[in-house]
């Protein structure tokens, strides 16, 4: 059984340092370190890569928040001060991926970098960053799944339970499922595919998109707080599109000499 110790790691008077921020910062730092190392191995300019990462991370955080806010606009329109309260959670990874990718595309064009190579250098770090960052949901008691009696069940305080499930105490730890899946995706990319696909720029990025999206599709089916597109879960729709795009792109690469 999992039980969150609380969202705040350290408290100094009115200043609170939250686990959510610590974990996101840790994930970004580790991902950046791995990308810097990979850029040097591939003979790419590490300084330009760091510039790319800084820009992509900042834009991705904004994009992830805006994506989440737009899908919950009724609440945020009534509570506009909460829009900037990212320390309370509410970052949608698909919004971050879209915004971060756009920032990377624009900077690569500006700096004269190869976009496929730059993306391939970055994506293993993105996967490990996601694996670490997901634990922020554990401390915030958010993004959990449907009720369960499994041995690895997650206890949720009454204040964090949705009203229609207030009578249940234990839920699927979907943050853990996705974290473990992202860790597996990182291991596949870093230890198995990274060097093997180096001669096919962009292939590693397509593998990341496909692998991540497969896991996200199934994990999302267990969550009770999904962002919705009408009667469909937005994350599942986007995941299916990314799996299809990944498969199609890899098929085209395989047909090339």
FENRA-V499379 format. One record per residue. N is the residue number from 0. D_FIRST is the distance of its C-alpha to the first C-alpha in Angstrom with 2 decimals. Layout:
BEGIN
<<N D_FIRST> <N D_FIRST>>
END
This chain:
BEGIN
<<0 0.00> <1 3.81> <2 6.67> <3 10.19> <4 12.77> <5 15.45> <6 17.95> <7 20.60> <8 20.82> <9 24.24> <10 26.57> <11 30.34> <12 31.97> <13 31.95> <14 30.71> <15 26.99> <16 25.58> <17 22.50> <18 19.80> <19 20.77> <20 24.27> <21 23.45> <22 21.40> <23 24.10> <24 26.77> <25 25.14> <26 24.88> <27 28.50> <28 29.73> <29 28.33> <30 29.52> <31 32.89> <32 33.28> <33 32.78> <34 35.16> <35 37.74> <36 37.67> <37 38.10> <38 40.95> <39 42.82> <40 42.38> <41 43.82> <42 46.65> <43 45.64> <44 46.29> <45 43.13> <46 44.42> <47 44.81> <48 41.36> <49 39.87> <50 41.87> <51 40.48> <52 36.86> <53 37.37> <54 39.02> <55 36.53> <56 33.48> <57 35.17> <58 36.31> <59 32.98> <60 31.19> <61 33.87> <62 33.70> <63 29.93> <64 30.28> <65 33.38> <66 31.87> <67 28.97> <68 31.45> <69 33.87> <70 31.39> <71 30.52> <72 34.09> <73 34.47> <74 31.93> <75 33.26> <76 36.85> <77 36.30> <78 34.41> <79 36.18> <80 35.11> <81 31.50> <82 32.65> <83 32.56> <84 29.28> <85 27.41> <86 25.28> <87 23.48> <88 22.52> <89 24.39> <90 25.60> <91 26.23> <92 26.34> <93 29.13> <94 31.26> <95 30.75> <96 31.72> <97 34.80> <98 35.98> <99 35.33> <100 37.20> <101 40.11> <102 40.36> <103 40.38> <104 43.08> <105 45.27> <106 44.98> <107 45.68> <108 48.81> <109 49.84> <110 49.27> <111 50.63> <112 47.44> <113 46.58> <114 43.85> <115 42.47> <116 42.44> <117 40.84> <118 38.07> <119 37.47> <120 37.21> <121 34.65> <122 32.23> <123 30.30> <124 29.61> <125 28.55> <126 25.93> <127 24.43> <128 24.68> <129 22.70> <130 19.93> <131 19.71> <132 20.47> <133 17.67> <134 15.24> <135 17.35> <136 15.83> <137 12.38> <138 14.24> <139 16.39> <140 13.80> <141 16.03> <142 16.63> <143 13.57> <144 14.15> <145 14.89> <146 12.85> <147 10.89> <148 9.60> <149 8.53> <150 6.14> <151 4.85> <152 4.97> <153 5.66> <154 6.97> <155 10.67> <156 13.34> <157 16.27> <158 18.61> <159 16.96> <160 16.68> <161 19.77> <162 22.18> <163 22.22> <164 18.47> <165 18.42> <166 17.66> <167 14.21> <168 11.06> <169 8.47> <170 9.80> <171 10.19> <172 9.55> <173 13.25> <174 13.81> <175 12.07> <176 14.18> <177 17.24> <178 16.79> <179 16.67> <180 19.57> <181 21.54> <182 21.14> <183 22.58> <184 25.31> <185 26.21> <186 26.52> <187 28.78> <188 30.89> <189 31.29> <190 31.72> <191 33.24> <192 35.04> <193 36.05> <194 39.24> <195 39.94> <196 40.26> <197 42.03> <198 45.35> <199 44.01> <200 43.22> <201 40.73> <202 39.24> <203 36.18> <204 35.52> <205 35.86> <206 33.43> <207 30.84> <208 31.40> <209 31.18> <210 28.15> <211 26.09> <212 27.22> <213 26.32> <214 22.63> <215 22.73> <216 24.46> <217 21.78> <218 18.79> <219 20.89> <220 21.26> <221 17.66> <222 17.92> <223 19.16> <224 21.01> <225 23.33> <226 26.75> <227 29.29> <228 32.74> <229 34.14> <230 32.15> <231 30.64> <232 27.63> <233 29.33> <234 26.97> <235 27.51> <236 31.24> <237 31.45> <238 29.38> <239 31.80> <240 34.73> <241 33.51> <242 32.92> <243 36.43> <244 37.96> <245 36.37> <246 37.61> <247 41.02> <248 41.42> <249 40.53> <250 42.92> <251 45.70> <252 45.13> <253 45.22> <254 48.60> <255 50.13> <256 52.11>>
END
